[in-house]
Amino acid sequence: MWLLDLPERLLQRAAQRLLRDGSRTWLCTNGDHVQVLAPGLLNPHEGPDFTHIAVLHDGLVTIGNAEFHVHSSSWFHHGHDNDERYNDVMLHVVLVDDRPIQRIRWTIIVPFDEMGRAVRNRAEIIERETSNVDEIQRSAMLRLQRSTAFARSAVGRVGHVDALRVMTSHWFARFASKRRHPTPDELVLDVRSVITISPLGMFAINIAQIPPHEILGALHAAEKTRIATEGYALRREIIVNIVLPLCCALASEEQRVVLLQWYWSVRAVHPYGLLARRFPAQDQSYVWQQQGMLEWLRVIAKYNEE
């Protein structure tokens, strides 16, 4: 088979392209059915091939690393079984499963015909598209980290409760400056005045007291209740841009993992027209995809100003 003679790096990129379809269900060798919600970042350095990959199984999202091999036995030939950098690999993507790895939770065998079709595309197209996906996912994480740093600074200045008000005012001001039809002032004032006593506000303020295994359920429940008179789409924006960053700033490491599970797995309410025009080939099914593209546009705009 001609595929087996190709450079592994080329096959890694092709495999990542196949994993981008978050709606696809993969049958693993252990019988589990999984969806890869976020394909991870291709790691050009030593260590697992893909980092920050998000896998949905049985209603739960797990974030970790993945490794690609043509033959699964290469795991041993490359010495990964004795390398601690590979201890948290949760997904093995292979073409030939000639030696199952018991320590890895999931193994996906990519069909030869699908890999062949992915590889046959021109190498420069694969490089460009993969880089875009990598950059979007990296930008999505950067956007959340930047918002979390702002939230952490606000908490340090004014405390938990007032930090929520500060972030609300700050975000609505930026939101209004970018819309042709700004949110009515009355609605903004209403949201700001009651957000700290709303279910979503209380969820954020008290995040440190919520056990990790209860966070997703508590967030879903809080999202069902209006803060003031806003619609569902605006409420989701408030969660992504205000509530989630504040939660990440206040949460423990274990709690942040669960919050990231929500970030990587929650579906978008609707597509953004701006993103559809600027990124016509990119999917907007998930919140992280939209956030990544928005952050990328922000960085480009800032660069052009300079």
For each residue, the residues with C-beta under 8 A, 3 or more apart:
1: 4 112
2: 5 6
3: 6 11 70 95 112 115 116 119
4: 1 70 95 96
5: 2
6: 2 3 10 11 119
7: 10 11
8: 11 12 68 69 70
9: 12 13
10: 6 7 13 14 119 123 126
11: 3 6 7 8 14 15 68 70 95 115 119
12: 8 9 15 16 42 49 68
13: 9 10 16 17 42 126 127 130
14: 10 11 17 18 115 118 119 126
15: 11 12 18 19 68 93 110 115 118
16: 12 13 19 20 39 40 42 50 130 133
17: 13 14 20 118 126 129 130
18: 14 15 21 110 114 115 118
19: 15 16 36 39 40 53 93
20: 16 17 36 39 133 283
21: 18 24 36
22: 35 36 37 38 283 285 286
23: 35 285
24: 21 35 36
25: 33 34 35
26: 33 34 35 36 108
27: 31 32 33
28: 31 32 33 34 106 107 108
29: 97 100 106 107 108 109
30: 105 106 107
31: 27 28
32: 27 28 57 58 106
33: 25 26 27 28 57
34: 25 26 28 55 56 57 106 108
35: 22 23 24 25 26 55 56 57
36: 19 20 21 22 24 26 39 53 54 55 56 91
37: 22 54 55 56 61 264 265 286
38: 22 52 53 54 137 264 286 288
39: 16 19 20 36 50 53 133 137
40: 16 19 50 51 52 53 54 65 66 137
41: 50 51 52 134 137 138
42: 12 13 16 49 50 130 134
43: 47 48 49 50 51
44:
45:
46: 85
47: 43 51 65 85 86
48: 43 51 65 66 67 85 86 88 89
49: 12 42 43 66 67 68
50: 16 39 40 41 42 43 53 65 66 67 68 91
51: 40 41 43 47 48 65
52: 38 40 41 63 65 137 141
53: 19 36 38 39 40 50 63 64 65 66 90 91
54: 36 37 38 40 61 62 63 261 264 265
55: 34 35 36 37 61 62 63 64 90 91 106
56: 34 35 36 37 59 60 61 265
57: 32 33 34 35 60 62 106
58: 32
59: 56
60: 56 57 261
61: 37 54 55 56 261 262 264 265
62: 54 55 57 90 261
63: 52 53 54 55 257 260 261 264
64: 53 55 88 89 90 91
65: 40 47 48 50 51 52 53 86 88 89 90 91
66: 40 48 49 50 53 89 90 91 92 93
67: 48 49 50 75 80 86 89 91 92 93 104
68: 8 11 12 15 49 50 92 93 94
69: 8 72 73 74 75 78 92 93 94 95
70: 3 4 8 11 74 94 95 96
71: 74 94 95 96 98 99
72: 69 75 92 94 96 97 98 99 100 101 107
73: 69 76 77 98 99
74: 69 70 71 77 78
75: 67 69 72 78 80 81 92 99 101 104
76: 73 79 80 81 99
77: 73 74
78: 69 74 75
79: 76 82 83
80: 67 75 76 83 86 89
81: 75 76 86 101 103
82: 79
83: 79 80 86
84: 87
85: 46 47 48
86: 47 48 65 67 80 81 83 89
87: 84
88: 48 64 65
89: 48 64 65 66 67 80 86 92 104
90: 53 55 62 64 65 66 104 105 106
91: 36 50 53 55 64 65 66 67 104 105 106 107 108
92: 66 67 68 69 72 75 89 101 104 106 107 108
93: 15 19 66 67 68 69 107 108 110
94: 68 69 70 71 72 97 107 108 109 110
95: 3 4 11 69 70 71 109 110 112 115
96: 4 70 71 72 109
97: 29 72 94 100 107 109
98: 71 72 73
99: 71 72 73 75 76
100: 29 72 97 107
101: 72 75 81 92 104 107
102:
103: 81
104: 67 75 89 90 91 92 101 107
105: 30 90 91
106: 28 29 30 32 34 55 57 90 91 92
107: 28 29 30 72 91 92 93 94 97 100 101 104
108: 26 28 29 34 91 92 93 94
109: 29 94 95 96 97
110: 15 18 93 94 95 114 115
111: 114 115
112: 1 3 95 115 116
113: 116 117
114: 18 110 111 117 118
115: 3 11 14 15 18 95 110 111 112 118 119
116: 3 112 113 119 120
117: 113 114 120 121
118: 14 15 17 18 114 115 121 126
119: 3 6 10 11 14 115 116 126
120: 116 117
121: 117 118 125 126
122: 125 126
123: 10 126 127
124: 127 128
125: 121 122 128 129
126: 10 13 14 17 118 119 121 122 123 129 130
127: 13 123 124 130 131
128: 124 125 131 132
129: 17 125 126 132 133 281
130: 13 16 17 42 126 127 133 134
131: 127 128 134 135
132: 128 129 135 136 282
133: 16 20 39 129 130 136 137
134: 41 42 130 131 137 138
135: 131 132 138 139 292 296
136: 132 133 139 140 282 289 292 293 296
137: 38 39 40 41 52 133 134 140 141 288 292
138: 41 134 135 141 142 292
139: 135 136 142 143 291 292 293 295 296 299
140: 136 137 143 144 263 288 289 291 292 295
141: 52 137 138 144 145
142: 138 139 145 146 295
143: 139 140 146 147 291 292 294 295 298
144: 140 141 147 148 244 245 248 263 291
145: 141 142 148 149
146: 142 143 149 150 295
147: 143 144 150 151 241 244 245
148: 144 145 151 152 245 248 249
149: 145 146 152 153 249
150: 146 147 153 154 167 170 245
151: 147 148 154 155 163 167 245 246 248 249 250
152: 148 149 155 156 249
153: 149 150 156 157
154: 150 151 157 158 162 163 166 167
155: 151 152 158 159 160 163 246 249 250
156: 152 153
157: 153 154 163 166
158: 154 155 162 163 166
159: 155 162 163
160: 155 163 164 205 246 250
161: 164 165 196 205
162: 154 158 159 165 166
163: 151 154 155 157 158 159 160 166 167 246 249
164: 160 161 167 168 195 196 201 204 205 242 246
165: 161 162 168 169 192 195 196
166: 154 157 158 162 163 169 170
167: 150 151 154 163 164 170 171 242 245 246
168: 164 165 171 172 191 192 195 238 242
169: 165 166 172 173 192
170: 150 166 167 173 174
171: 167 168 174 175 238 241 242
172: 168 169 175 176 183 188 191 192
173: 169 170 176 177
174: 170 171 177 178
175: 171 172 178 179 182 183 237
176: 172 173 179 182 183 188
177: 173 174
178: 174 175
179: 175 176 182 183
180:
181:
182: 175 176 179
183: 172 175 176 179 187 188 234
184: 187 188
185: 188 189
186: 189 190
187: 183 184 190 191 228 229 230
188: 172 176 183 184 185 191 192
189: 185 186 192 193
190: 186 187 193 194 228 229
191: 168 172 187 188 194 195 227 228 230 238
192: 165 168 169 172 188 189 195
193: 189 190
194: 190 191 197 198 201 227 228
195: 164 165 168 191 192 198 200 201 227 238 242
196: 161 164 165 201 202 205
197: 194 201 202
198: 194 195 201 202 222 225 226 227 228
199: 202 203 221 222 225
200: 195 203 204 222 223 225 227 235 238 239 243
201: 164 194 195 196 197 198 204 205 227 243
202: 196 197 198 199 205 206 222
203: 199 200 206 207 210 218 219 222 243 247
204: 164 200 201 207 242 243 246 247 250
205: 160 161 164 196 201 202 250
206: 202 203 209 210
207: 203 204 210 215 246 247 250 251 255
208: 250 251 252 255
209: 206
210: 203 206 207 214 215 218 255
211: 214 215
212: 215 252 254 255 257 258
213: 258
214: 210 211 217 218
215: 207 210 211 212 218 219 255 258 259 262
216: 219 220 258 261 262
217: 214 220 221
218: 203 210 214 215 221 222
219: 203 215 216 222 223 239 262
220: 216 217 223 224
221: 199 217 218 224 225
222: 198 199 200 202 203 218 219 225
223: 200 219 220 235 236 239
224: 220 221
225: 198 199 200 221 222
226: 198 229 230 235
227: 191 194 195 198 200 201 230 235 238
228: 187 190 191 194 198
229: 187 190 226
230: 187 191 226 227 234 235 238
231: 234 235
232: 235 236 269
233: 236 237 269 270
234: 183 230 231 237 238
235: 200 223 226 227 230 231 232 238 239
236: 223 232 233 239 240 269 287
237: 175 233 234 240 241
238: 168 171 191 195 200 227 230 234 235 241 242 243
239: 200 219 223 235 236 242 243 244
240: 236 237 243 244 263 287 291
241: 147 171 237 238 244 245
242: 164 167 168 171 195 204 238 239 245 246
243: 200 201 203 204 238 239 240 246 247
244: 144 147 239 240 241 247 248 259 262 263
245: 144 147 148 150 151 167 241 242 248 249
246: 151 155 160 163 164 167 204 207 242 243 249 250
247: 203 204 207 243 244 250 251 255 259
248: 144 148 151 244 245 251 256 259
249: 148 149 151 152 155 163 245 246
250: 151 155 160 204 205 207 208 246 247
251: 207 208 247 248 255 256 259
252: 208 212 255 256
253: 256 257
254: 212 257 258
255: 207 208 210 212 215 247 251 252 258 259
256: 248 251 252 253 259 260
257: 63 212 253 254 260 261
258: 212 213 215 216 254 255 261 262
259: 215 244 247 248 251 255 256 262 263
260: 63 256 257 263 264
261: 54 60 61 62 63 216 257 258 264 265
262: 61 215 216 219 244 258 259 265 266
263: 140 144 240 244 259 260 266 287 288
264: 37 38 54 61 63 260 261 286 288
265: 37 54 56 61 261 262 286
266: 262 263 286 287
267: 285 286 287
268: 271 284 285 286 287 289 290
269: 232 233 236
270: 233
271: 268 275 276 284
272: 275 276 284 290 294
273: 276 277
274: 277 278 297
275: 271 272 278 279 282 284 290 293 294
276: 271 272 273 279 280 284
277: 273 274 280
278: 274 275 293 297
279: 275 276 282 293
280: 276 277
281: 129
282: 132 136 275 279 289 293
283: 20 22 286 289
284: 268 271 272 275 276 289 290 293
285: 22 23 267 268 289
286: 22 37 38 264 265 266 267 268 283 289 290
287: 236 240 263 266 267 268 290 291
288: 38 137 140 263 264 291 292
289: 136 140 268 282 283 284 285 286 292 293
290: 268 272 275 284 286 287 293 294
291: 139 140 143 144 240 287 288 294 295
292: 135 136 137 138 139 140 143 288 289 295 296
293: 136 139 275 278 279 282 284 289 290 296 297
294: 143 272 275 290 291 297 298
295: 139 140 142 143 146 291 292 298 299
296: 135 136 139 292 293 299 300
297: 274 278 293 294 300 301
298: 143 294 295 301 302
299: 139 295 296 302 303
300: 296 297 303 304
301: 297 298 304 305
302: 298 299 305 306
303: 299 300 306
304: 300 301
305: 301 302
306: 302 303
